[in-house]
């Protein structure tokens, strides 16, 4: 167990951040799945900017790697263009 007040606070903070990161990551993954399942090009094009924004936010906060974000965005853009 932690011996310092600051260490106890850090433990609490880490848990809060971990839960927030998990929530944001899961929400983005669900949005990506929804976009991939979209069959109408118009709907997919409308959804793409919001999903790209979510992916960028994850990369900026180091929840996912920048290269993974770039790969996801590229694949999603190709998918939407091919519809």
N, CA, C and O atoms as a Maestro MAE file, in Angstrom:
{
 s_m_m2io_version
 :::
 2.0.0
}

f_m_ct {
 s_m_title
 :::
 protein
 m_atom[332] {
  # First column is atom index #
  i_m_mmod_type
  r_m_x_coord
  r_m_y_coord
  r_m_z_coord
  i_m_residue_number
  s_m_chain_name
  s_m_pdb_residue_name
  s_m_pdb_atom_name
  i_m_atomic_number
  :::
  1 25 0.841 -1.197 0.000 1 A "UNK " " N  " 7
  2 3 0.000 0.000 0.000 1 A "UNK " " CA " 6
  3 2 0.874 1.244 0.000 1 A "UNK " " C  " 6
  4 15 1.991 1.231 0.518 1 A "UNK " " O  " 8
  5 25 0.365 2.302 -0.576 2 A "UNK " " N  " 7
  6 3 1.116 3.552 -0.684 2 A "UNK " " CA " 6
  7 2 1.336 4.174 0.690 2 A "UNK " " C  " 6
  8 15 0.485 4.083 1.574 2 A "UNK " " O  " 8
  9 25 2.488 4.804 0.849 3 A "UNK " " N  " 7
  10 3 2.840 5.410 2.126 3 A "UNK " " CA " 6
  11 2 2.685 6.921 2.136 3 A "UNK " " C  " 6
  12 15 2.735 7.537 3.200 3 A "UNK " " O  " 8
  13 25 2.499 7.525 0.980 4 A "UNK " " N  " 7
  14 3 2.426 8.981 0.902 4 A "UNK " " CA " 6
  15 2 1.063 9.414 0.382 4 A "UNK " " C  " 6
  16 15 0.406 8.711 -0.385 4 A "UNK " " O  " 8
  17 25 0.664 10.606 0.833 5 A "UNK " " N  " 7
  18 3 -0.613 11.162 0.408 5 A "UNK " " CA " 6
  19 2 -0.652 11.338 -1.112 5 A "UNK " " C  " 6
  20 15 -1.670 11.075 -1.753 5 A "UNK " " O  " 8
  21 25 0.458 11.781 -1.669 6 A "UNK " " N  " 7
  22 3 0.519 12.010 -3.115 6 A "UNK " " CA " 6
  23 2 0.417 10.687 -3.889 6 A "UNK " " C  " 6
  24 15 -0.156 10.645 -4.978 6 A "UNK " " O  " 8
  25 25 0.974 9.611 -3.322 7 A "UNK " " N  " 7
  26 3 0.903 8.311 -3.992 7 A "UNK " " CA " 6
  27 2 -0.533 7.788 -3.988 7 A "UNK " " C  " 6
  28 15 -0.979 7.180 -4.960 7 A "UNK " " O  " 8
  29 25 -1.253 8.029 -2.890 8 A "UNK " " N  " 7
  30 3 -2.660 7.622 -2.833 8 A "UNK " " CA " 6
  31 2 -3.472 8.388 -3.872 8 A "UNK " " C  " 6
  32 15 -4.326 7.814 -4.547 8 A "UNK " " O  " 8
  33 25 -3.203 9.686 -3.997 9 A "UNK " " N  " 7
  34 3 -3.901 10.504 -4.985 9 A "UNK " " CA " 6
  35 2 -3.584 10.019 -6.398 9 A "UNK " " C  " 6
  36 15 -4.468 9.964 -7.253 9 A "UNK " " O  " 8
  37 25 -2.325 9.669 -6.639 10 A "UNK " " N  " 7
  38 3 -1.902 9.196 -7.954 10 A "UNK " " CA " 6
  39 2 -2.636 7.911 -8.315 10 A "UNK " " C  " 6
  40 15 -3.041 7.728 -9.464 10 A "UNK " " O  " 8
  41 25 -2.810 7.022 -7.343 11 A "UNK " " N  " 7
  42 3 -3.534 5.765 -7.584 11 A "UNK " " CA " 6
  43 2 -4.978 6.061 -7.994 11 A "UNK " " C  " 6
  44 15 -5.499 5.468 -8.938 11 A "UNK " " O  " 8
  45 25 -5.619 6.990 -7.268 12 A "UNK " " N  " 7
  46 3 -6.994 7.366 -7.607 12 A "UNK " " CA " 6
  47 2 -7.060 7.975 -9.000 12 A "UNK " " C  " 6
  48 15 -7.946 7.653 -9.793 12 A "UNK " " O  " 8
  49 25 -6.123 8.848 -9.283 13 A "UNK " " N  " 7
  50 3 -6.084 9.544 -10.572 13 A "UNK " " CA " 6
  51 2 -5.869 8.560 -11.721 13 A "UNK " " C  " 6
  52 15 -6.539 8.640 -12.751 13 A "UNK " " O  " 8
  53 25 -4.930 7.634 -11.537 14 A "UNK " " N  " 7
  54 3 -4.645 6.643 -12.580 14 A "UNK " " CA " 6
  55 2 -5.881 5.819 -12.915 14 A "UNK " " C  " 6
  56 15 -6.132 5.519 -14.082 14 A "UNK " " O  " 8
  57 25 -6.647 5.457 -11.904 15 A "UNK " " N  " 7
  58 3 -7.855 4.663 -12.134 15 A "UNK " " CA " 6
  59 2 -8.884 5.474 -12.919 15 A "UNK " " C  " 6
  60 15 -9.521 4.952 -13.834 15 A "UNK " " O  " 8
  61 25 -9.043 6.734 -12.567 16 A "UNK " " N  " 7
  62 3 -10.003 7.590 -13.269 16 A "UNK " " CA " 6
  63 2 -9.601 7.761 -14.733 16 A "UNK " " C  " 6
  64 15 -10.446 7.694 -15.626 16 A "UNK " " O  " 8
  65 25 -8.327 7.979 -14.971 17 A "UNK " " N  " 7
  66 3 -7.821 8.160 -16.343 17 A "UNK " " CA " 6
  67 2 -7.966 6.869 -17.142 17 A "UNK " " C  " 6
  68 15 -8.344 6.895 -18.313 17 A "UNK " " O  " 8
  69 25 -7.663 5.736 -16.502 18 A "UNK " " N  " 7
  70 3 -7.772 4.438 -17.163 18 A "UNK " " CA " 6
  71 2 -9.206 4.187 -17.622 18 A "UNK " " C  " 6
  72 15 -9.437 3.743 -18.746 18 A "UNK " " O  " 8
  73 25 -10.164 4.474 -16.743 19 A "UNK " " N  " 7
  74 3 -11.569 4.263 -17.097 19 A "UNK " " CA " 6
  75 2 -12.008 5.186 -18.227 19 A "UNK " " C  " 6
  76 15 -12.754 4.772 -19.115 19 A "UNK " " O  " 8
  77 25 -11.547 6.437 -18.196 20 A "UNK " " N  " 7
  78 3 -11.893 7.381 -19.263 20 A "UNK " " CA " 6
  79 2 -11.309 6.908 -20.584 20 A "UNK " " C  " 6
  80 15 -11.992 6.935 -21.608 20 A "UNK " " O  " 8
  81 25 -10.048 6.473 -20.573 21 A "UNK " " N  " 7
  82 3 -9.405 5.985 -21.791 21 A "UNK " " CA " 6
  83 2 -10.143 4.773 -22.350 21 A "UNK " " C  " 6
  84 15 -10.363 4.677 -23.557 21 A "UNK " " O  " 8
  85 25 -10.525 3.848 -21.470 22 A "UNK " " N  " 7
  86 3 -11.254 2.657 -21.907 22 A "UNK " " CA " 6
  87 2 -12.580 3.031 -22.549 22 A "UNK " " C  " 6
  88 15 -12.956 2.473 -23.580 22 A "UNK " " O  " 8
  89 25 -13.292 3.979 -21.935 23 A "UNK " " N  " 7
  90 3 -14.587 4.409 -22.455 23 A "UNK " " CA " 6
  91 2 -14.429 5.033 -23.837 23 A "UNK " " C  " 6
  92 15 -15.175 4.700 -24.758 23 A "UNK " " O  " 8
  93 25 -13.460 5.938 -23.985 24 A "UNK " " N  " 7
  94 3 -13.256 6.608 -25.270 24 A "UNK " " CA " 6
  95 2 -12.823 5.624 -26.347 24 A "UNK " " C  " 6
  96 15 -13.274 5.711 -27.489 24 A "UNK " " O  " 8
  97 25 -11.948 4.688 -25.986 25 A "UNK " " N  " 7
  98 3 -11.458 3.707 -26.952 25 A "UNK " " CA " 6
  99 2 -12.604 2.797 -27.414 25 A "UNK " " C  " 6
  100 15 -12.743 2.520 -28.606 25 A "UNK " " O  " 8
  101 25 -13.405 2.344 -26.476 26 A "UNK " " N  " 7
  102 3 -14.517 1.447 -26.812 26 A "UNK " " CA " 6
  103 2 -15.554 2.175 -27.675 26 A "UNK " " C  " 6
  104 15 -16.079 1.605 -28.631 26 A "UNK " " O  " 8
  105 25 -15.843 3.430 -27.333 27 A "UNK " " N  " 7
  106 3 -16.803 4.223 -28.104 27 A "UNK " " CA " 6
  107 2 -16.325 4.393 -29.544 27 A "UNK " " C  " 6
  108 15 -17.113 4.294 -30.485 27 A "UNK " " O  " 8
  109 25 -15.031 4.650 -29.706 28 A "UNK " " N  " 7
  110 3 -14.465 4.817 -31.047 28 A "UNK " " CA " 6
  111 2 -14.517 3.506 -31.824 28 A "UNK " " C  " 6
  112 15 -14.853 3.503 -33.009 28 A "UNK " " O  " 8
  113 25 -14.188 2.397 -31.172 29 A "UNK " " N  " 7
  114 3 -14.247 1.102 -31.848 29 A "UNK " " CA " 6
  115 2 -15.668 0.796 -32.317 29 A "UNK " " C  " 6
  116 15 -15.859 0.272 -33.415 29 A "UNK " " O  " 8
  117 25 -16.662 1.119 -31.493 30 A "UNK " " N  " 7
  118 3 -18.051 0.894 -31.884 30 A "UNK " " CA " 6
  119 2 -18.434 1.774 -33.075 30 A "UNK " " C  " 6
  120 15 -19.157 1.333 -33.968 30 A "UNK " " O  " 8
  121 25 -17.948 3.018 -33.087 31 A "UNK " " N  " 7
  122 3 -18.242 3.921 -34.206 31 A "UNK " " CA " 6
  123 2 -17.600 3.399 -35.496 31 A "UNK " " C  " 6
  124 15 -18.193 3.497 -36.570 31 A "UNK " " O  " 8
  125 25 -16.390 2.845 -35.389 32 A "UNK " " N  " 7
  126 3 -15.706 2.278 -36.560 32 A "UNK " " CA " 6
  127 2 -16.502 1.085 -37.101 32 A "UNK " " C  " 6
  128 15 -16.681 0.946 -38.311 32 A "UNK " " O  " 8
  129 25 -16.976 0.226 -36.191 33 A "UNK " " N  " 7
  130 3 -17.778 -0.925 -36.613 33 A "UNK " " CA " 6
  131 2 -19.061 -0.473 -37.300 33 A "UNK " " C  " 6
  132 15 -19.481 -1.057 -38.300 33 A "UNK " " O  " 8
  133 25 -19.679 0.572 -36.754 34 A "UNK " " N  " 7
  134 3 -20.912 1.105 -37.351 34 A "UNK " " CA " 6
  135 2 -20.634 1.640 -38.750 34 A "UNK " " C  " 6
  136 15 -21.423 1.420 -39.668 34 A "UNK " " O  " 8
  137 25 -19.514 2.341 -38.914 35 A "UNK " " N  " 7
  138 3 -19.149 2.886 -40.223 35 A "UNK " " CA " 6
  139 2 -18.865 1.766 -41.216 35 A "UNK " " C  " 6
  140 15 -19.283 1.844 -42.372 35 A "UNK " " O  " 8
  141 25 -18.169 0.741 -40.785 36 A "UNK " " N  " 7
  142 3 -17.862 -0.391 -41.682 36 A "UNK " " CA " 6
  143 2 -19.121 -1.146 -42.082 36 A "UNK " " C  " 6
  144 15 -19.180 -1.722 -43.169 36 A "UNK " " O  " 8
  145 25 -20.131 -1.148 -41.212 37 A "UNK " " N  " 7
  146 3 -21.374 -1.859 -41.502 37 A "UNK " " CA " 6
  147 2 -22.346 -1.061 -42.345 37 A "UNK " " C  " 6
  148 15 -23.352 -1.592 -42.816 37 A "UNK " " O  " 8
  149 25 -22.050 0.210 -42.536 38 A "UNK " " N  " 7
  150 3 -22.926 1.094 -43.313 38 A "UNK " " CA " 6
  151 2 -22.926 0.664 -44.781 38 A "UNK " " C  " 6
  152 15 -21.872 0.397 -45.358 38 A "UNK " " O  " 8
  153 25 -24.106 0.601 -45.372 39 A "UNK " " N  " 7
  154 3 -24.208 0.141 -46.758 39 A "UNK " " CA " 6
  155 2 -24.488 1.269 -47.748 39 A "UNK " " C  " 6
  156 15 -24.224 1.138 -48.943 39 A "UNK " " O  " 8
  157 25 -25.025 2.380 -47.239 40 A "UNK " " N  " 7
  158 3 -25.305 3.518 -48.110 40 A "UNK " " CA " 6
  159 2 -24.124 4.476 -48.083 40 A "UNK " " C  " 6
  160 15 -23.655 4.869 -47.015 40 A "UNK " " O  " 8
  161 25 -23.650 4.847 -49.265 41 A "UNK " " N  " 7
  162 3 -22.477 5.719 -49.370 41 A "UNK " " CA " 6
  163 2 -22.718 7.076 -48.715 41 A "UNK " " C  " 6
  164 15 -21.832 7.617 -48.054 41 A "UNK " " O  " 8
  165 25 -23.905 7.615 -48.898 42 A "UNK " " N  " 7
  166 3 -24.210 8.939 -48.357 42 A "UNK " " CA " 6
  167 2 -24.135 8.936 -46.824 42 A "UNK " " C  " 6
  168 15 -23.584 9.856 -46.220 42 A "UNK " " O  " 8
  169 25 -24.694 7.895 -46.209 43 A "UNK " " N  " 7
  170 3 -24.656 7.782 -44.748 43 A "UNK " " CA " 6
  171 2 -23.224 7.598 -44.246 43 A "UNK " " C  " 6
  172 15 -22.829 8.181 -43.236 43 A "UNK " " O  " 8
  173 25 -22.455 6.780 -44.966 44 A "UNK " " N  " 7
  174 3 -21.067 6.529 -44.584 44 A "UNK " " CA " 6
  175 2 -20.232 7.803 -44.684 44 A "UNK " " C  " 6
  176 15 -19.405 8.080 -43.816 44 A "UNK " " O  " 8
  177 25 -20.454 8.574 -45.748 45 A "UNK " " N  " 7
  178 3 -19.716 9.838 -45.914 45 A "UNK " " CA " 6
  179 2 -20.057 10.835 -44.819 45 A "UNK " " C  " 6
  180 15 -19.207 11.620 -44.400 45 A "UNK " " O  " 8
  181 25 -21.297 10.804 -44.356 46 A "UNK " " N  " 7
  182 3 -21.708 11.702 -43.276 46 A "UNK " " CA " 6
  183 2 -21.086 11.290 -41.945 46 A "UNK " " C  " 6
  184 15 -20.789 12.134 -41.100 46 A "UNK " " O  " 8
  185 25 -20.895 9.998 -41.770 47 A "UNK " " N  " 7
  186 3 -20.360 9.465 -40.514 47 A "UNK " " CA " 6
  187 2 -18.835 9.542 -40.450 47 A "UNK " " C  " 6
  188 15 -18.268 9.627 -39.361 47 A "UNK " " O  " 8
  189 25 -18.170 9.514 -41.597 48 A "UNK " " N  " 7
  190 3 -16.701 9.455 -41.650 48 A "UNK " " CA " 6
  191 2 -15.999 10.586 -40.888 48 A "UNK " " C  " 6
  192 15 -15.085 10.291 -40.118 48 A "UNK " " O  " 8
  193 25 -16.370 11.859 -41.055 49 A "UNK " " N  " 7
  194 3 -15.639 12.922 -40.350 49 A "UNK " " CA " 6
  195 2 -15.680 12.791 -38.830 49 A "UNK " " C  " 6
  196 15 -14.685 13.076 -38.163 49 A "UNK " " O  " 8
  197 25 -16.799 12.370 -38.279 50 A "UNK " " N  " 7
  198 3 -16.884 12.222 -36.821 50 A "UNK " " CA " 6
  199 2 -16.015 11.066 -36.333 50 A "UNK " " C  " 6
  200 15 -15.396 11.161 -35.274 50 A "UNK " " O  " 8
  201 25 -15.964 9.977 -37.095 51 A "UNK " " N  " 7
  202 3 -15.134 8.833 -36.713 51 A "UNK " " CA " 6
  203 2 -13.650 9.194 -36.814 51 A "UNK " " C  " 6
  204 15 -12.861 8.833 -35.941 51 A "UNK " " O  " 8
  205 25 -13.273 9.900 -37.871 52 A "UNK " " N  " 7
  206 3 -11.885 10.343 -38.034 52 A "UNK " " CA " 6
  207 2 -11.487 11.259 -36.876 52 A "UNK " " C  " 6
  208 15 -10.371 11.177 -36.364 52 A "UNK " " O  " 8
  209 25 -12.405 12.123 -36.474 53 A "UNK " " N  " 7
  210 3 -12.150 13.023 -35.347 53 A "UNK " " CA " 6
  211 2 -11.916 12.244 -34.058 53 A "UNK " " C  " 6
  212 15 -11.024 12.577 -33.277 53 A "UNK " " O  " 8
  213 25 -12.715 11.214 -33.841 54 A "UNK " " N  " 7
  214 3 -12.555 10.379 -32.648 54 A "UNK " " CA " 6
  215 2 -11.200 9.673 -32.664 54 A "UNK " " C  " 6
  216 15 -10.523 9.592 -31.639 54 A "UNK " " O  " 8
  217 25 -10.814 9.166 -33.828 55 A "UNK " " N  " 7
  218 3 -9.527 8.471 -33.957 55 A "UNK " " CA " 6
  219 2 -8.382 9.446 -33.685 55 A "UNK " " C  " 6
  220 15 -7.426 9.106 -32.987 55 A "UNK " " O  " 8
  221 25 -8.480 10.659 -34.239 56 A "UNK " " N  " 7
  222 3 -7.447 11.674 -34.011 56 A "UNK " " CA " 6
  223 2 -7.319 12.019 -32.532 56 A "UNK " " C  " 6
  224 15 -6.214 12.206 -32.024 56 A "UNK " " O  " 8
  225 25 -8.444 12.100 -31.854 57 A "UNK " " N  " 7
  226 3 -8.439 12.424 -30.428 57 A "UNK " " CA " 6
  227 2 -7.726 11.331 -29.631 57 A "UNK " " C  " 6
  228 15 -6.966 11.629 -28.710 57 A "UNK " " O  " 8
  229 25 -7.972 10.059 -29.988 58 A "UNK " " N  " 7
  230 3 -7.294 8.956 -29.303 58 A "UNK " " CA " 6
  231 2 -5.790 9.019 -29.529 58 A "UNK " " C  " 6
  232 15 -5.010 8.787 -28.605 58 A "UNK " " O  " 8
  233 25 -5.385 9.329 -30.748 59 A "UNK " " N  " 7
  234 3 -3.961 9.398 -31.069 59 A "UNK " " CA " 6
  235 2 -3.301 10.563 -30.336 59 A "UNK " " C  " 6
  236 15 -2.184 10.435 -29.834 59 A "UNK " " O  " 8
  237 25 -3.995 11.696 -30.278 60 A "UNK " " N  " 7
  238 3 -3.436 12.874 -29.623 60 A "UNK " " CA " 6
  239 2 -3.193 12.607 -28.135 60 A "UNK " " C  " 6
  240 15 -2.228 13.106 -27.556 60 A "UNK " " O  " 8
  241 25 -4.067 11.824 -27.533 61 A "UNK " " N  " 7
  242 3 -3.949 11.528 -26.101 61 A "UNK " " CA " 6
  243 2 -3.165 10.255 -25.828 61 A "UNK " " C  " 6
  244 15 -3.150 9.765 -24.699 61 A "UNK " " O  " 8
  245 25 -2.516 9.717 -26.851 62 A "UNK " " N  " 7
  246 3 -1.671 8.518 -26.728 62 A "UNK " " CA " 6
  247 2 -2.433 7.294 -26.235 62 A "UNK " " C  " 6
  248 15 -1.862 6.429 -25.570 62 A "UNK " " O  " 8
  249 25 -3.712 7.220 -26.557 63 A "UNK " " N  " 7
  250 3 -4.475 6.015 -26.241 63 A "UNK " " CA " 6
  251 2 -4.195 4.964 -27.312 63 A "UNK " " C  " 6
  252 15 -4.127 3.770 -27.023 63 A "UNK " " O  " 8
  253 25 -4.034 5.427 -28.557 64 A "UNK " " N  " 7
  254 3 -3.558 4.552 -29.627 64 A "UNK " " CA " 6
  255 2 -2.361 5.233 -30.283 64 A "UNK " " C  " 6
  256 15 -2.188 6.447 -30.169 64 A "UNK " " O  " 8
  257 25 -1.545 4.449 -30.964 65 A "UNK " " N  " 7
  258 3 -0.350 4.976 -31.625 65 A "UNK " " CA " 6
  259 2 -0.743 5.804 -32.844 65 A "UNK " " C  " 6
  260 15 -1.755 5.529 -33.489 65 A "UNK " " O  " 8
  261 25 0.045 6.795 -33.150 66 A "UNK " " N  " 7
  262 3 -0.233 7.689 -34.283 66 A "UNK " " CA " 6
  263 2 -0.295 6.920 -35.599 66 A "UNK " " C  " 6
  264 15 -1.131 7.222 -36.450 66 A "UNK " " O  " 8
  265 25 0.577 5.934 -35.777 67 A "UNK " " N  " 7
  266 3 0.566 5.157 -37.016 67 A "UNK " " CA " 6
  267 2 -0.695 4.301 -37.130 67 A "UNK " " C  " 6
  268 15 -1.238 4.129 -38.221 67 A "UNK " " O  " 8
  269 25 -1.158 3.767 -35.997 68 A "UNK " " N  " 7
  270 3 -2.393 2.984 -36.015 68 A "UNK " " CA " 6
  271 2 -3.566 3.879 -36.410 68 A "UNK " " C  " 6
  272 15 -4.448 3.463 -37.162 68 A "UNK " " O  " 8
  273 25 -3.570 5.099 -35.902 69 A "UNK " " N  " 7
  274 3 -4.625 6.051 -36.252 69 A "UNK " " CA " 6
  275 2 -4.602 6.336 -37.744 69 A "UNK " " C  " 6
  276 15 -5.648 6.360 -38.391 69 A "UNK " " O  " 8
  277 25 -3.419 6.550 -38.287 70 A "UNK " " N  " 7
  278 3 -3.287 6.833 -39.718 70 A "UNK " " CA " 6
  279 2 -3.767 5.644 -40.548 70 A "UNK " " C  " 6
  280 15 -4.462 5.820 -41.548 70 A "UNK " " O  " 8
  281 25 -3.395 4.442 -40.133 71 A "UNK " " N  " 7
  282 3 -3.829 3.242 -40.858 71 A "UNK " " CA " 6
  283 2 -5.347 3.093 -40.824 71 A "UNK " " C  " 6
  284 15 -5.967 2.788 -41.842 71 A "UNK " " O  " 8
  285 25 -5.949 3.311 -39.641 72 A "UNK " " N  " 7
  286 3 -7.407 3.209 -39.520 72 A "UNK " " CA " 6
  287 2 -8.109 4.221 -40.419 72 A "UNK " " C  " 6
  288 15 -9.052 3.878 -41.133 72 A "UNK " " O  " 8
  289 25 -7.647 5.463 -40.381 73 A "UNK " " N  " 7
  290 3 -8.277 6.513 -41.187 73 A "UNK " " CA " 6
  291 2 -8.160 6.197 -42.671 73 A "UNK " " C  " 6
  292 15 -9.110 6.392 -43.429 73 A "UNK " " O  " 8
  293 25 -6.999 5.711 -43.082 74 A "UNK " " N  " 7
  294 3 -6.780 5.384 -44.488 74 A "UNK " " CA " 6
  295 2 -7.718 4.263 -44.937 74 A "UNK " " C  " 6
  296 15 -8.351 4.354 -45.988 74 A "UNK " " O  " 8
  297 25 -7.799 3.213 -44.131 75 A "UNK " " N  " 7
  298 3 -8.642 2.078 -44.492 75 A "UNK " " CA " 6
  299 2 -10.117 2.464 -44.522 75 A "UNK " " C  " 6
  300 15 -10.866 2.016 -45.391 75 A "UNK " " O  " 8
  301 25 -10.533 3.302 -43.563 76 A "UNK " " N  " 7
  302 3 -11.929 3.725 -43.546 76 A "UNK " " CA " 6
  303 2 -12.257 4.601 -44.747 76 A "UNK " " C  " 6
  304 15 -13.331 4.473 -45.334 76 A "UNK " " O  " 8
  305 25 -11.336 5.496 -45.119 77 A "UNK " " N  " 7
  306 3 -11.549 6.361 -46.281 77 A "UNK " " CA " 6
  307 2 -11.663 5.521 -47.559 77 A "UNK " " C  " 6
  308 15 -12.515 5.783 -48.409 77 A "UNK " " O  " 8
  309 25 -10.796 4.514 -47.684 78 A "UNK " " N  " 7
  310 3 -10.862 3.618 -48.847 78 A "UNK " " CA " 6
  311 2 -12.181 2.852 -48.869 78 A "UNK " " C  " 6
  312 15 -12.786 2.667 -49.925 78 A "UNK " " O  " 8
  313 25 -12.618 2.410 -47.692 79 A "UNK " " N  " 7
  314 3 -13.870 1.659 -47.593 79 A "UNK " " CA " 6
  315 2 -15.051 2.518 -48.049 79 A "UNK " " C  " 6
  316 15 -15.905 2.063 -48.810 79 A "UNK " " O  " 8
  317 25 -15.089 3.776 -47.570 80 A "UNK " " N  " 7
  318 3 -16.188 4.670 -47.921 80 A "UNK " " CA " 6
  319 2 -16.150 4.993 -49.413 80 A "UNK " " C  " 6
  320 15 -17.195 5.050 -50.061 80 A "UNK " " O  " 8
  321 25 -14.957 5.206 -49.961 81 A "UNK " " N  " 7
  322 3 -14.824 5.531 -51.375 81 A "UNK " " CA " 6
  323 2 -15.268 4.359 -52.259 81 A "UNK " " C  " 6
  324 15 -15.756 4.566 -53.370 81 A "UNK " " O  " 8
  325 25 -15.097 3.143 -51.764 82 A "UNK " " N  " 7
  326 3 -15.433 1.959 -52.562 82 A "UNK " " CA " 6
  327 2 -16.928 1.636 -52.546 82 A "UNK " " C  " 6
  328 15 -17.391 0.812 -53.334 82 A "UNK " " O  " 8
  329 25 -17.681 2.277 -51.658 83 A "UNK " " N  " 7
  330 3 -19.123 1.972 -51.580 83 A "UNK " " CA " 6
  331 2 -19.858 2.415 -52.838 83 A "UNK " " C  " 6
  332 15 -21.071 2.235 -52.940 83 A "UNK " " O  " 8
  :::
 }
 m_bond[331] {
  # First column is bond index #
  i_m_from
  i_m_to
  i_m_order
  :::
  1 1 2 1
  2 2 3 1
  3 3 4 2
  4 3 5 1
  5 5 6 1
  6 6 7 1
  7 7 8 2
  8 7 9 1
  9 9 10 1
  10 10 11 1
  11 11 12 2
  12 11 13 1
  13 13 14 1
  14 14 15 1
  15 15 16 2
  16 15 17 1
  17 17 18 1
  18 18 19 1
  19 19 20 2
  20 19 21 1
  21 21 22 1
  22 22 23 1
  23 23 24 2
  24 23 25 1
  25 25 26 1
  26 26 27 1
  27 27 28 2
  28 27 29 1
  29 29 30 1
  30 30 31 1
  31 31 32 2
  32 31 33 1
  33 33 34 1
  34 34 35 1
  35 35 36 2
  36 35 37 1
  37 37 38 1
  38 38 39 1
  39 39 40 2
  40 39 41 1
  41 41 42 1
  42 42 43 1
  43 43 44 2
  44 43 45 1
  45 45 46 1
  46 46 47 1
  47 47 48 2
  48 47 49 1
  49 49 50 1
  50 50 51 1
  51 51 52 2
  52 51 53 1
  53 53 54 1
  54 54 55 1
  55 55 56 2
  56 55 57 1
  57 57 58 1
  58 58 59 1
  59 59 60 2
  60 59 61 1
  61 61 62 1
  62 62 63 1
  63 63 64 2
  64 63 65 1
  65 65 66 1
  66 66 67 1
  67 67 68 2
  68 67 69 1
  69 69 70 1
  70 70 71 1
  71 71 72 2
  72 71 73 1
  73 73 74 1
  74 74 75 1
  75 75 76 2
  76 75 77 1
  77 77 78 1
  78 78 79 1
  79 79 80 2
  80 79 81 1
  81 81 82 1
  82 82 83 1
  83 83 84 2
  84 83 85 1
  85 85 86 1
  86 86 87 1
  87 87 88 2
  88 87 89 1
  89 89 90 1
  90 90 91 1
  91 91 92 2
  92 91 93 1
  93 93 94 1
  94 94 95 1
  95 95 96 2
  96 95 97 1
  97 97 98 1
  98 98 99 1
  99 99 100 2
  100 99 101 1
  101 101 102 1
  102 102 103 1
  103 103 104 2
  104 103 105 1
  105 105 106 1
  106 106 107 1
  107 107 108 2
  108 107 109 1
  109 109 110 1
  110 110 111 1
  111 111 112 2
  112 111 113 1
  113 113 114 1
  114 114 115 1
  115 115 116 2
  116 115 117 1
  117 117 118 1
  118 118 119 1
  119 119 120 2
  120 119 121 1
  121 121 122 1
  122 122 123 1
  123 123 124 2
  124 123 125 1
  125 125 126 1
  126 126 127 1
  127 127 128 2
  128 127 129 1
  129 129 130 1
  130 130 131 1
  131 131 132 2
  132 131 133 1
  133 133 134 1
  134 134 135 1
  135 135 136 2
  136 135 137 1
  137 137 138 1
  138 138 139 1
  139 139 140 2
  140 139 141 1
  141 141 142 1
  142 142 143 1
  143 143 144 2
  144 143 145 1
  145 145 146 1
  146 146 147 1
  147 147 148 2
  148 147 149 1
  149 149 150 1
  150 150 151 1
  151 151 152 2
  152 151 153 1
  153 153 154 1
  154 154 155 1
  155 155 156 2
  156 155 157 1
  157 157 158 1
  158 158 159 1
  159 159 160 2
  160 159 161 1
  161 161 162 1
  162 162 163 1
  163 163 164 2
  164 163 165 1
  165 165 166 1
  166 166 167 1
  167 167 168 2
  168 167 169 1
  169 169 170 1
  170 170 171 1
  171 171 172 2
  172 171 173 1
  173 173 174 1
  174 174 175 1
  175 175 176 2
  176 175 177 1
  177 177 178 1
  178 178 179 1
  179 179 180 2
  180 179 181 1
  181 181 182 1
  182 182 183 1
  183 183 184 2
  184 183 185 1
  185 185 186 1
  186 186 187 1
  187 187 188 2
  188 187 189 1
  189 189 190 1
  190 190 191 1
  191 191 192 2
  192 191 193 1
  193 193 194 1
  194 194 195 1
  195 195 196 2
  196 195 197 1
  197 197 198 1
  198 198 199 1
  199 199 200 2
  200 199 201 1
  201 201 202 1
  202 202 203 1
  203 203 204 2
  204 203 205 1
  205 205 206 1
  206 206 207 1
  207 207 208 2
  208 207 209 1
  209 209 210 1
  210 210 211 1
  211 211 212 2
  212 211 213 1
  213 213 214 1
  214 214 215 1
  215 215 216 2
  216 215 217 1
  217 217 218 1
  218 218 219 1
  219 219 220 2
  220 219 221 1
  221 221 222 1
  222 222 223 1
  223 223 224 2
  224 223 225 1
  225 225 226 1
  226 226 227 1
  227 227 228 2
  228 227 229 1
  229 229 230 1
  230 230 231 1
  231 231 232 2
  232 231 233 1
  233 233 234 1
  234 234 235 1
  235 235 236 2
  236 235 237 1
  237 237 238 1
  238 238 239 1
  239 239 240 2
  240 239 241 1
  241 241 242 1
  242 242 243 1
  243 243 244 2
  244 243 245 1
  245 245 246 1
  246 246 247 1
  247 247 248 2
  248 247 249 1
  249 249 250 1
  250 250 251 1
  251 251 252 2
  252 251 253 1
  253 253 254 1
  254 254 255 1
  255 255 256 2
  256 255 257 1
  257 257 258 1
  258 258 259 1
  259 259 260 2
  260 259 261 1
  261 261 262 1
  262 262 263 1
  263 263 264 2
  264 263 265 1
  265 265 266 1
  266 266 267 1
  267 267 268 2
  268 267 269 1
  269 269 270 1
  270 270 271 1
  271 271 272 2
  272 271 273 1
  273 273 274 1
  274 274 275 1
  275 275 276 2
  276 275 277 1
  277 277 278 1
  278 278 279 1
  279 279 280 2
  280 279 281 1
  281 281 282 1
  282 282 283 1
  283 283 284 2
  284 283 285 1
  285 285 286 1
  286 286 287 1
  287 287 288 2
  288 287 289 1
  289 289 290 1
  290 290 291 1
  291 291 292 2
  292 291 293 1
  293 293 294 1
  294 294 295 1
  295 295 296 2
  296 295 297 1
  297 297 298 1
  298 298 299 1
  299 299 300 2
  300 299 301 1
  301 301 302 1
  302 302 303 1
  303 303 304 2
  304 303 305 1
  305 305 306 1
  306 306 307 1
  307 307 308 2
  308 307 309 1
  309 309 310 1
  310 310 311 1
  311 311 312 2
  312 311 313 1
  313 313 314 1
  314 314 315 1
  315 315 316 2
  316 315 317 1
  317 317 318 1
  318 318 319 1
  319 319 320 2
  320 319 321 1
  321 321 322 1
  322 322 323 1
  323 323 324 2
  324 323 325 1
  325 325 326 1
  326 326 327 1
  327 327 328 2
  328 327 329 1
  329 329 330 1
  330 330 331 1
  331 331 332 2
  :::
 }
}
